[in-house]
Amino acid sequence: MDNELRESVEKTIKDCLRKKFSHYKPKDNYMPFHHKLLGRDRYALYSFIHSLNTTFGSSVFEPVAVSLARGRFAKAECQYVVGDELYSDCRDVIENIMSDLQTAKATPDKSVELQLLRQSLSGEKRKSKPTRVDLYLVDNDGVEWLFDMKSPKPNVGEFKGFKRTILEWSAVAMTTNSNVDVRALVAFTYNPFYPEHFQSWQMRGVLELDDVLIEKEFWDFLGGEGSYEELLDCFERVGIEMRDEIDDYFKRFNV
């Protein structure tokens, strides 16, 4: 990560926090015991962190991912619309794949599933809800990479939704361009099970390891070897630099 990229990443993080400060209003709940025990400033900080978690993906992780990827990919965008049409036969194939996975008639196999989708590029093209991809990349070989970026700890049911999403993204991309070489994946921005390995048993029967990139392998895929560790350093430097600014902001809630 060169100095220009490092400064860009750190500016993105700072801008996110400052924008959140300018718009944030803590819940006006009357909680006298919590306030007496913890202090209003600490309780406001807890509420702020909870609120920040809901926007971290779109306001920090996505633009940071684009910044990292632009040095190694021909194209990098977040919230990219892949298309708004889908072949009717493709839609039927997706339903069949999901049904077979959920009833254990089949096991997840990315190459087989993509082949089934490619063979179903027929029937009527129907309008579908515009498909916005969290992170869209095109590498130097013309391969399109579509990432559904996740940060919370998902449950088994959510994995089913992830699978359907990447199947639909792949199908829409193929409907838009039948010759496209598309790779749709789920990316976990960090490992919620750290220091243990990612609990892949939750994916069993729906996703396979080829469907996901987790923490270091995701960030290093975008920016090259060592990007994950450098990214953590960026967050740490911003936290140190803004510590007084953050403390001063929350002190006001004790007034």
C-alpha positions as CSV (number, residue, x, y, z in Angstrom):
1,M,0.0,0.0,0.0
2,D,1.7,3.2,-1.1
3,N,1.4,6.5,0.7
4,E,-1.3,7.9,-1.6
5,L,-3.5,4.9,-1.1
6,R,-2.8,4.8,2.6
7,E,-3.9,8.4,2.9
8,S,-7.0,7.8,0.8
9,V,-8.0,4.8,3.0
10,E,-7.5,6.8,6.3
11,K,-9.4,9.8,4.9
12,T,-12.4,7.5,4.1
13,I,-12.4,6.2,7.7
14,K,-12.2,9.7,9.2
15,D,-14.9,11.1,6.9
16,C,-17.2,8.2,7.9
17,L,-16.8,8.9,11.6
18,R,-17.1,12.7,11.3
19,K,-20.2,12.3,9.1
20,K,-21.7,10.0,11.7
21,F,-20.9,12.5,14.4
22,S,-22.7,15.3,12.6
23,H,-25.9,13.3,12.0
24,Y,-26.0,11.0,15.1
25,K,-28.6,11.5,17.7
26,P,-28.5,8.9,20.6
27,K,-31.8,7.3,21.5
28,D,-33.5,9.5,24.1
29,N,-34.3,6.6,26.4
30,Y,-34.6,7.3,30.1
31,M,-32.4,4.7,31.8
32,P,-31.4,6.2,35.2
33,F,-29.6,3.1,36.5
34,H,-27.5,2.7,33.4
35,H,-26.7,6.4,33.3
36,K,-25.7,6.5,37.0
37,L,-23.6,3.3,36.7
38,L,-21.9,3.9,33.4
39,G,-22.3,7.6,32.7
40,R,-24.2,9.1,29.9
41,D,-21.1,9.5,27.8
42,R,-20.3,5.8,27.9
43,Y,-23.8,4.8,27.3
44,A,-24.0,7.2,24.3
45,L,-20.7,5.6,23.0
46,Y,-22.3,2.2,23.2
47,S,-25.3,3.4,21.3
48,F,-23.1,5.1,18.7
49,I,-21.1,1.9,18.1
50,H,-24.2,-0.1,17.6
51,S,-25.5,2.5,15.1
52,L,-22.1,2.7,13.3
53,N,-22.1,-1.1,12.8
54,T,-25.2,-0.8,10.6
55,T,-23.5,1.6,8.2
56,F,-19.8,0.4,8.3
57,G,-20.2,-1.8,5.3
58,S,-21.5,0.8,2.9
59,S,-19.7,3.9,4.3
60,V,-16.3,2.4,5.0
61,F,-15.7,-1.2,3.8
62,E,-17.1,-0.7,0.3
63,P,-15.1,2.5,-0.6
64,V,-12.0,1.1,1.0
65,A,-12.3,-2.1,-1.0
66,V,-12.7,0.0,-4.2
67,S,-9.5,2.0,-3.4
68,L,-7.5,-1.1,-2.8
69,A,-8.8,-2.9,-5.9
70,R,-8.2,0.0,-8.4
71,G,-4.5,-0.7,-8.2
72,R,-4.9,-4.3,-9.4
73,F,-8.1,-4.4,-11.4
74,A,-9.2,-2.8,-14.7
75,K,-12.4,-1.7,-13.1
76,A,-13.7,-1.4,-9.5
77,E,-17.0,0.1,-8.3
78,C,-19.3,-0.3,-5.4
79,Q,-23.1,-0.5,-5.6
80,Y,-22.8,-1.4,-9.3
81,V,-26.0,-2.3,-11.3
82,V,-25.2,-5.5,-13.2
83,G,-28.5,-5.6,-15.0
84,D,-32.3,-5.5,-14.7
85,E,-33.4,-8.5,-16.8
86,L,-33.4,-12.2,-16.3
87,Y,-34.3,-15.1,-18.5
88,S,-37.4,-16.9,-17.3
89,D,-35.6,-20.3,-17.7
90,C,-32.7,-19.0,-15.5
91,R,-35.1,-18.1,-12.8
92,D,-36.5,-21.6,-12.8
93,V,-33.0,-23.1,-12.6
94,I,-32.2,-21.0,-9.6
95,E,-35.4,-22.2,-7.8
96,N,-34.5,-25.8,-8.7
97,I,-30.9,-25.4,-7.4
98,M,-32.1,-23.9,-4.1
99,S,-34.7,-26.6,-3.7
100,D,-32.3,-29.4,-4.3
101,L,-29.7,-27.9,-1.9
102,Q,-32.3,-27.4,0.9
103,T,-33.6,-30.9,0.6
104,A,-30.1,-32.4,0.3
105,K,-30.8,-33.8,-3.2
106,A,-27.6,-32.0,-4.3
107,T,-24.5,-30.6,-2.7
108,P,-23.1,-27.1,-3.6
109,D,-20.9,-27.2,-6.7
110,K,-20.1,-23.8,-8.2
111,S,-18.9,-25.1,-11.6
112,V,-22.0,-27.3,-12.1
113,E,-24.4,-24.5,-11.0
114,L,-22.8,-21.9,-13.4
115,Q,-23.1,-24.5,-16.2
116,L,-26.7,-25.0,-15.4
117,L,-27.4,-21.3,-15.5
118,R,-25.5,-20.9,-18.8
119,Q,-27.5,-23.6,-20.4
120,S,-30.7,-21.9,-19.4
121,L,-30.1,-18.6,-21.2
122,S,-33.4,-19.0,-23.0
123,G,-37.1,-18.2,-22.7
124,E,-38.5,-14.8,-22.1
125,K,-36.4,-12.0,-20.8
126,R,-38.3,-10.5,-17.9
127,K,-37.6,-7.3,-15.9
128,S,-36.1,-8.0,-12.5
129,K,-35.3,-5.6,-9.7
130,P,-32.1,-3.8,-10.6
131,T,-29.2,-5.9,-9.2
132,R,-26.8,-3.8,-7.1
133,V,-23.6,-5.5,-6.3
134,D,-21.7,-4.4,-3.2
135,L,-18.4,-4.6,-5.0
136,Y,-17.9,-5.1,-8.8
137,L,-14.5,-5.8,-10.3
138,V,-13.2,-6.6,-13.7
139,D,-9.7,-8.1,-13.8
140,N,-7.2,-7.7,-16.6
141,D,-8.5,-10.9,-18.3
142,G,-12.0,-9.5,-18.5
143,V,-13.4,-11.7,-15.7
144,E,-16.2,-10.0,-13.7
145,W,-16.1,-10.5,-9.9
146,L,-19.3,-9.8,-8.0
147,F,-19.0,-9.6,-4.2
148,D,-21.7,-9.7,-1.6
149,M,-19.8,-8.1,1.4
150,K,-20.8,-9.3,4.9
151,S,-19.4,-8.4,8.3
152,P,-21.8,-9.7,11.0
153,K,-21.9,-13.2,12.3
154,P,-24.5,-14.9,10.0
155,N,-26.8,-17.8,10.9
156,V,-27.6,-20.8,8.9
157,G,-30.7,-19.3,7.4
158,E,-28.8,-16.2,6.2
159,F,-26.4,-18.4,4.3
160,K,-29.4,-19.6,2.2
161,G,-30.1,-16.0,1.3
162,F,-26.4,-15.4,0.4
163,K,-26.5,-18.4,-2.0
164,R,-29.6,-17.2,-3.7
165,T,-28.1,-13.7,-4.1
166,I,-24.9,-14.9,-5.8
167,L,-26.9,-17.3,-8.1
168,E,-29.2,-14.4,-9.1
169,W,-26.3,-12.0,-9.7
170,S,-24.6,-14.6,-11.9
171,A,-27.8,-15.2,-13.9
172,V,-28.4,-11.5,-14.4
173,A,-24.8,-11.0,-15.6
174,M,-25.2,-13.8,-18.1
175,T,-28.6,-12.4,-19.2
176,T,-26.9,-9.1,-19.9
177,N,-23.9,-10.7,-21.6
178,S,-24.1,-14.4,-22.5
179,N,-20.3,-14.7,-23.0
180,V,-19.4,-13.2,-19.6
181,D,-16.9,-15.0,-17.4
182,V,-18.5,-14.2,-14.0
183,R,-17.5,-15.1,-10.5
184,A,-20.0,-14.2,-7.8
185,L,-18.8,-14.6,-4.2
186,V,-19.6,-13.8,-0.6
187,A,-16.9,-11.8,1.2
188,F,-16.6,-11.6,5.0
189,T,-14.7,-8.5,5.9
190,Y,-13.5,-10.1,9.0
191,N,-13.7,-13.5,10.7
192,P,-16.4,-13.2,13.4
193,F,-15.1,-16.4,15.0
194,Y,-11.5,-15.2,15.5
195,P,-9.2,-16.5,16.9
196,E,-10.9,-19.8,15.8
197,H,-11.2,-20.6,12.1
198,F,-14.3,-19.6,10.3
199,Q,-17.1,-22.0,11.3
200,S,-17.6,-23.4,7.8
201,W,-20.1,-26.0,9.1
202,Q,-22.8,-23.4,8.9
203,M,-22.3,-23.3,5.1
204,R,-22.7,-27.0,4.8
205,G,-25.2,-28.0,2.2
206,V,-25.7,-24.4,0.8
207,L,-22.3,-22.8,0.2
208,E,-18.9,-24.3,-0.5
209,L,-15.6,-22.7,0.3
210,D,-15.2,-21.6,-3.3
211,D,-18.2,-19.4,-2.8
212,V,-16.5,-17.3,0.0
213,L,-13.5,-15.2,0.7
214,I,-12.8,-14.5,4.4
215,E,-11.0,-11.6,6.1
216,K,-7.3,-11.7,5.0
217,E,-7.9,-13.6,1.8
218,F,-10.5,-11.1,0.7
219,W,-8.5,-8.0,1.4
220,D,-5.3,-9.5,0.0
221,F,-7.2,-10.6,-3.1
222,L,-8.1,-6.9,-3.6
223,G,-4.9,-5.2,-2.8
224,G,-2.2,-7.8,-2.9
225,E,-0.3,-9.7,-0.2
226,G,-0.1,-7.9,3.1
227,S,-3.1,-5.6,2.4
228,Y,-5.1,-6.9,5.4
229,E,-2.4,-6.1,7.9
230,E,-1.8,-2.7,6.4
231,L,-5.6,-2.0,6.5
232,L,-5.7,-2.8,10.2
233,D,-2.8,-0.4,10.7
234,C,-4.8,2.3,9.0
235,F,-7.7,1.9,11.3
236,E,-5.4,1.9,14.3
237,R,-3.6,5.2,13.2
238,V,-7.0,6.9,12.6
239,G,-8.2,5.8,16.1
240,I,-5.1,7.2,17.7
241,E,-5.2,10.4,15.7
242,M,-8.9,11.0,16.5
243,R,-9.0,9.8,20.1
244,D,-9.2,13.3,21.6
245,E,-11.8,14.3,19.0
246,I,-13.9,11.2,19.8
247,D,-13.6,11.7,23.6
248,D,-14.6,15.4,23.3
249,Y,-17.6,14.5,21.3
250,F,-19.0,12.0,23.8
251,K,-18.2,14.2,26.9
252,R,-21.1,16.5,25.8
253,F,-23.6,13.8,26.7
254,N,-22.7,14.1,30.4
255,V,-23.9,17.7,30.5
